[in-house]
Amino acid sequence: MDVVEEIKRKLDLAEYIGRTVPLHKSGRSLRGLCPFHSEKTPSFYVFPDRGTWRCFGSCGEGGDLFTFVQKRDNLDFRGAIRQLAAEAGVQLSAEAAQRRSKIERLGGVVSAAVDYYQRRLRDPSASEARDYVRERRGLTQETVEAFRIGWAPDEWHALHDYLSGRGYDEEEALAAGLLVRPESGGRPHDRFRGRMIIPIADERGQFIGLGGRSLRGEEPKYLNSPQSDLFDKGRTLFGLDLAGDAIRATGTAVVVEGYMDVIGPWQAGYRNVVATMGTSLTEHHAALLRRYAKRIVLAMDPDAAGLAAAERAGGLFLSLASPELMARSARSAEQLTRGAELELRVAPLPPGKDPDEVARDSPAAWEKAIAGALPFAEFLLNRLMEAEQPESPLQARQVVDRLRPVLLAVADPVERAMYVQRIARRLGVTEQAVLERVKQGAHVPRGPRAAPSRAEAPSPEQTLLAILVQNPLLRAEVRPLPPDLFASALDREAFLRWLHAENGGDAQPDDPVADHLGDLSRRRLPPFSPDDARRAVREKIREIGRDRLIQRQMAVTEELATAERTLGANRVAEVSNEVWRGALPPDESMALAETVIEELELGLSIHRREESTSRR
């Protein structure tokens, strides 16, 4: 998947196809003569915003960059990958396989360290560590075993000698961040010494790093594994491997900052909690969570220290330094959550309490805070207003001015109107007065605006394919489906491999199709019965067909708009009237007449499909 997406990012579809097919602008799309069949009237379209192309003429071919190269050069999917990778400067299998092998070896070294530290916690010499874990932190044996908590003895070469004695490579232990080479040179020593060890796993439960908690106030209080090929804290959420099932069951992922704020709630029975590790909540984190639930709750202590921690934990969304930074946070959150179909909320906890304390000491308060979590923008507005008690019109205007940036950042007009209503009631003024004051200060920002980052929602084709992959009993029923139902070459190849799975696969190292099938098999879907799955498949096929019709209708509409600009709206209207009357237009207007007829037919076809769907 990474190779395919990297190639698509590096090669512009329209520019690449334009080397073969002369293309001309047609609205938001590009149009030219189809290279795969003979034609006089252009019916070949490239849709840059979708990354696809399609011929609406007699051949009906279509797809993405890879399918174009396959069709043009008579290549299979792997051949297209090789050719396009060379064009894009993307390294393929040998290097990728070596990197994958390296990561697997590094993971093996970290797993060995986890086993070692866990055993050391049971040593007679580890009584201080056991007292800390069980008495001061109050962790049960079940929790200790679930999180594989261990103890790094206060020795310089304990882990080094253990790994060496079992044949593990010293360079790999250094690369995994378990050992540190002194600046002066010499023998590497253990990174973690005299600390409680908290292993860090990825979402699959594979160990990728360690966190070490000091016992006697040493700094830093928490020491993490460094960034490496194996461990990237911007792509990892602590506890997700243990929280995944609970997040799915509750429909909510609670995000905190720090290991103990996951472990404490887990022990108290709240097992849908994950943590960032000294980094902002990133788009990669959001993409991970989107696989499990649509609702993300940031749980935080609302006092100054707690909000500072929350800002670190949710830096992508949360900045509280000024109304303008809050507004930027609100826009960022709105853009990300809209594109990823996520709902972001904030759960302020009792002042002076962290999530670990609240969940274990005040379960009712924890449940109330999570259940009553506020929408992100509402939390920001409440934060700005909490200390405001205006006693004059001037002070009321100043309050609205402070709130304006956040209000303007709320894209949904209904949500914004609701906040305006609440603000007006609190200030004792009319909603219209608040709206007028907000509009007075609104201005269009100068300079170019960066395009919002947006996580792509699964396409209908990918959803259809996920349903099929997870319901193999449907294989015989969908065998007649044409592979070109899937626009993406990767989806098309995955469908063909799944369809013919009974004949054996051709999976190889660094196989993007096998990786894609694995992702599809893990994609979160409703619990379908066999009949439900059949109905869902039929519905997705109809949706794809309707989408193709709409895509073509948009292209035809753009052609008519171009004709109006070049020939004039009156001439297009005259031809349309002639078509309606059944009259044969002059030869020079025949192509335009055919376009008008096609637009009418497409509209009727879409309407019939919608009527058929509504009857079902």
N, C-alpha and C positions, 0 to 999 in steps of 0.2 A: 504494500500500500504506500509506503513512504517513497519508494522509487517512482511509482506511477504518479503520485501527486507532485513530487519534486519536478518531474519532467513537464507536467502540465503547467506548473508555476513558471518554469523557465522559458517555455516556448509559447508564443502568442498564436492562438489557433487561427485567427483571421490572417495574420501575416504569413503563417506557414502555408495555409491552403491557397492564399493569394499568389504564391509562386507557381502554382499549377493552374489555377482558375482566376482569370481577371474578374475582380469583384467590384461592385459599385454600391454605394451607400443606398439603402432603402429603409428610411426611418432608423430604428435602432439596430436593424440587421444589415447584412450585406448580401448582394444578389449577383448571380452569374449563371453562365451556361453549365449544365451538369457535365462533369468529365466522364461519367459512367454510362451515358447513353446519348444518342444524337438528338439534338433539339435546336429549334430556331428561337423560341421564346424562353428566356431565362426562368428556370424553376428551381434552381439550386440556391439554397439559403444558408448563410452562416450566422449563428446567434452568439455573439461574443459573450453576452451576459450569462448565458447558460453553458458556454463551452461546448456547444454541439453544432452540428450541421445536418441538413436534411434536403433531399430532393423531393419536391412535390409533383414531379412529373411522372413519366411512365415507369421509371425504375424503382422509385420509392425508397431508395437507400438513405441511410442516415446513421449518425453515431457521434463519436467524439474524435479527438485527434488520433488516437490509436486505430480506430476502425477506418479512418480515412487512409492512413498509411497501409493498413492491411489490404483494403480494397484496391488502392492505386497500384501497389507494388506486389500484390499477390503474396503477402506474407502471413504467417501465423502470428499469434499474439506475442510470443517470445521474440520472434524476429522483429516485430514492430518496436518492442521495448528496446532491443539492442540498437536498432537504427536511430530511434529518437533519443536514446541516452547518449549516443555518440554526438548527435547534433546539439544536445543541451549541455554536454560536458558533465554528465552524471555518471559516477562510478557504479558499476554493476557487480555481479555476483561474487567474484573472488574477494574483493575488499569487504563487501557486506557480510559474507560468510565468515571471514576472519574476525570481523568486529563482533558478530554474534557469538562466535566461539570464545572470544576474549571475555565478553560479558558473562557468559555461562561459567567460565573459570573463576572470574572475580566473585560471582554469586556463591560458588562453592567454597571459596575461602571465607567469605562473610558467614555462611552457614556453619562452618567449622568453628569460627570464633564464637557464634551464638551458643553452640553446644558447650564449648569450653567454659564460657562465663556462667552459663546456667549451672553447670556442675560445681563451679567454684563457690557459688552461693551456699551450697550444702556443706562446704568444708568446715571443720571445727574452728579454723582461724577466721571465718567470716561472720562471727557472732555479732559484731558491730553492724555489719551490713544487714543481717537478718533482723536485728532489732529495729533498724531504721525502716526497713520495708514493712515489717508487720506491726510495730508499735507506733512509730511516728507517722507513717503513711497509712496505716490501717488496712493494708492489703491482705486479702485471704490467700490461702494456698491455691485455690481455683484461679484467682486473678493472676497470681505470679506465674502459674503454668500456662495460662491462656496467652499472656503477653510475652512469655519466655524470658522473664526478667532474670538478670544475673548479676554477678559481682566481678569487677576487675580489681584484683589485688593491687596493693600499693607497691608494685615491683616494676622495674624498668624493662625486663625482658621476659616476663612470664608467658605472655601470648606468643612472642617471637619464638621462644624455645619450644613451646607446644607445637606450633605450626611447622617449624623446621624438623622436629622429631617425627612428624607424620608425613613428611615429603612435600609440603606445600612450598611453592616458589616464593622467595623473599620479595622479588620484584612485583609479583602479583599482590602480595599483602600490602606493599607500599601503594600500589595503584588503587587498591580498594580502600585506602585511608586507614587501615588498621595499625600500620607502623609509620614512624616518622624518621626521616634521615637527618641527623644533626647537621647544622650549617657548617660545622667544622669538619664534617666527614666522619667516617668511622661507622661503627655498627649501628644499624637502625634500632630504635627502641619503641615500646608500645605507646600508642597515642592515648589510650584510656588507662588511668592508674588511680586506684583508690576511689572508684565511682560505682554507683549503681548503674547497671547497664540495661537499657531499654532497646531491644532490637526494633529496627524499622523494616517493614515489609512493603512490597508493592501490593496492588489490588488483588493479585493472584496468590498472595501469601509467600512470595519468594523474598528472602532476606536480601536487602540491598545496602543497608547502612546501620549505624548504631548511634544511640544517644546516651550520654553519660551524665548522671546527676551527682554533684559533689555532696558529701555527707557532713563536712565540717565547715561549711561556709567558704570553701575555696572558690576562686573566680577562674573561669566563668562558672556560674551555677550549673548551666547545661552546656555540654560540649557535644557537638554533632560531628558525624563523619563529614569530610569535605566533599565538595562537588567532584564527581568522577564520571567515567563512562557508564558506571553502574547506578550511581545515586545522583538524582537531580531533584532538589527540594522544590523547585518550581513545577514539577510534574508529579509530585508524590504527596499524598494525604495520609498522615499517620492514622492507623486504625481502620482504614477502609476495608482491609481484608476481613476483619472481624465484624465490621458494621454493615456490610453490604446487604445481608438478608434483612436486618432490622430496618434499614433505610427503605428498602422495597416495601416491607410490610406496613410501615408507618406513612410512607409517601413523603417523608421529610428527612433531610440531612442537616444535622446541627453542626455548625463549624465553630471551633474554638481555637485558641492558641496554646499549644503546649501538650506534652505527653500526659501529665497527670490529669488534665482537664478532659481527657478522653477516658483514661483508666478509671478514675473515680466514678463518673456516671455509669460506665460499663458495669462496675461492681454493684452499683445501686439498681441495676436493671434497665438503665437507659442506654441501649446499645446501638443507637443510630447516630453516634457522635464521632466526628473526625477532626483532625487538627492540622493546621499549617505549622511549619517549623521555622519560625523566624523570617518568614517571607510573606509578601502580599499574596492574597488569593488571586491566582492567575486564571487566564482563559483555559489553560490545560487542566487546572483543578475543576473548573466549571464543567468542562467537557467530560471529565471523569464522573462527576456527580450526576450529570444528565443521564447517564446510563441507568441510574438507580431510581431517581425521583426527580420531580419537577419543582420541589419546594426546598429552598435553602434558607436556613435560619442562622444568622450570626448571633451567638450568645455572648454577652459581654457584661462586665461590671461598669455601670454608668458613671462612676466617679472618675476623677482626672486620670489616675493611673490606669484604671480599667479601660477607659476610652483610648488612652495611648496604646495599650496592648491591642485593642480592637482595631485601631487604625493600622497597626502593623499586620494584623491578621487579615484585614480586608482592604488592603491598600488599593486594589483595583477599583473598589467601590467607594471606600470611605476615607474622606479627608475632612477634618473638622476645624481647620485653622481659620477659615473665613467663610462667609456666605458664598463667595465666588468659587472657592474650592469645593464647598459642599455641592454647588450646582454642577460643577464638573464631574463630581462623583456620581450625582444623580443621573446625569446624561450617560456616563459610562455604564452604570448599572442598567439603565433602561435599554441601551443599545445591545448590551450583551444578553440580558435576560429575554428580550424580545426575539433576537435571532436564535437563541438556544431554547426558547420556550420554557424558560425558568422563571420562578417566582422568588424574589429575594425579599426577606424580611429580617428584622432586627428584634432580638429579645433582650431588653435591658434586665439585668439581674439585680437582686437587692444590693444596695450600695455596700462596698467594702468586701464583697464576697466573690470568689471566683467560681467557675462552673463546678469544680471538684467539690468544694464546700457545700454549695447549694444543693447539688444532686444527692449528696450523701446525708447531709444534716437536715435539709428542708425539702423533702421530695415534693410536697404540695406546692411550694414556691417555684420549684423547677418546672413542674408540669404547667403551672399557671403562666409562667414566663414564656415557655415555648408555645403553648396554645394561644396566648395573646400576643404573639410577636407581631410587630407593626410592619406594614409595607415600608420599604426603604425610604421613600420620599417623605412619608408621614413622620417617620422617626427623625429625619433631618429637620423638618419644620417644627416639630415639638421641641427639639433641642434648641433651635434658635429662639423659640418663644418662651421657654420655661421660666426665664428670669424677668420677663417683660411684664410690667404692670403700668401701662400708659395712663397718665392722668390728664393729658391735654391732647388736642388735635395734632399738635406738632409731634408729640411722642408717638401717637398712633401712626402718623405718616412715616416716621422713622422705622417703626416696626415693620410696616408693609415693605419699605425699601429694603430692609434686611432680608425679608422673605422672598422678594421678587426673583432673585437668580434661581432659587430652587423651584419656585412655582413655574417659571418659564422653562425649566428643564424637564418638567413633567409633560410628556408628549401626548398622553391620552386626555382629551378634553373633558370627559366625564370625571376622571380621577382628579383633574385640576379643579373642576367646579366644586367637587366635594370638599377639597381642602380650602378653597376660597370661602365656602359657606361656614366652615368651622372657624376660620380666622375672623370672619366678620362678626360671628356671634361672640367670640372672645373679646374683640375690641369694642363691641357695642355699636357697630356701624352697619351700613347696608352692604350686601354682596356687590352691588353695582359700584359702590365707592371703592371697594378693594380692587375690583377689576380695572376701573379707570386709572387708579394709581399705579397698578402693575403695568398697564399699557403705556402710561406716560414715560416710564423709565426704560421701556423695552427699546432695544436698538439692534441693528444688524451688525454682528461682529465684522471688523475689517480683516482683510487678508483671506487667503484660501483656508478652507476648513478641511481638516483631515477626514478622510472617509472613515465612518465608524467600523470598528472591527466587529465581525458578525460570524458567529458559529453557524455553519450550514445545517439546516434540518435535513433529515434523511429524505431522499427523493422517493416518489411513489414506486419507481423501479426497485430501489434498494429495499423498501419495506416489503414489496411483493417477494423479492428474492429471500429475505429473511424468513418470511412465513413459510416459503417452500422448504428452505434448508432445515428449518426446525420441525417440519411435518413431512418426513420422507415418504409417507404413505400416499401422498398426492402425486408422486412422480409419474405414475402411469396416466393420470388424468390430464396432466399438463404437457405430456409429450408432444402434442400437436402445436404447442406454442412456438411461434417463430423466434429464433434467437434475437433478431433485430428489434423485437419489442423493447429491448434494453438499449438505451442510447450509449451508455458507457461500455467501452470494450472490456473493462475489468468485470463489470456485472455480466456481460454477455458470456465471457469465458467461464466465469464462476457458474452460471446457469448450465452451460453445456457440460462442465465437469460434474456438477451435481446430478444432472439428468442421466448421465452415463456412468454413474458411480458403480453400478453393478458390474461394469466391465473392467474395473480397476482404474486407479488414478495414475497420474504421472508426476506426483509431487516431488520436488527437488529442493535442495537447499536454496534459500533466498527466492522462494516461490511466491510472488505477490498474489496469485490466484488462491493458493492454499491459505495464505494469511487472511485474505478477504473472506473466504468461506468460514474461517475460524471466527472472525469478527461477527459475521452474520449469525453464526450459531449461538453467539453469546448476547446478541442484541435483545434488549428487554421488549417483550411483547405481552399482550394480554394472555391470560390462560385459556387458549383456544381448545374447544372440543373439535373432533374431526370435522363435524358439520360446520362449526364456526369458522374453521380454517378454510374450508371450501368456499364459503360465502365471502370471506375476507379476500381470498385470491380473486374471485370473480369481480368483486368491487374494485380492487386495485387495477385489474386489467381494464375495466371500463373507465376508470379514472385516467389511466395512461392514454387510452384512445381519445378520450375527450380533450385531454391536454394537447395531444397532437393536432386535433381539429382546431382548437383555439390558437395554437401556435401558427398554423397555416392561415387562419382567418386574420390574425394580426398582421402577418406578412402581406396578405392581399389588401387589407385596409391601408397599409402604408403605401402600397402601389397606387391605390386610388388617390391618396393624399398627394403623392408626387404628381400624378396626372392633373389634379386640380391646380397645382402650382404652375405646371408647365402649359397646360391647355386652357386653364380657367375653369372655375366651378360651373359656369353655365354650360360649357361644352360637355363636361362629364354628366351633368344633369340631363342634357338632351339625349345623350347616348343611353343613359339609364331609362329614360322614358321610352325610347325606341325598343329597348329590350323588353320592357314591361308589355308593350303593345304587340310584341312578336314580330316587329319589323326587322328586316335585315339591314344593318348599318353599312355605310360605305367601307370599302376594303381598308382604307387607312384608319378606320375606327374599330376594325374587327377585334384586334387584340384587347382594346379597352373594353369592348362589349363582353368578351369572354371573361375578363377580370370581374366585371360587374356581376355576370351570371354566377361565377364561382363564389363570389362573396355572399350572394343571396343563398346559394345552395349550402354553403358552410354554415351560415346562420341558422337555416332550417334544420340541418343535421344536428347541430349543437342543441337546438331547442327540443328536438325529438328525444335526444338522449336525456336531457334534463327532465322532460315529462315522464319518460320511462322510469328514471330513477325515483322521482317523486311518487309514482304509483306503487313502486316496491316498498 
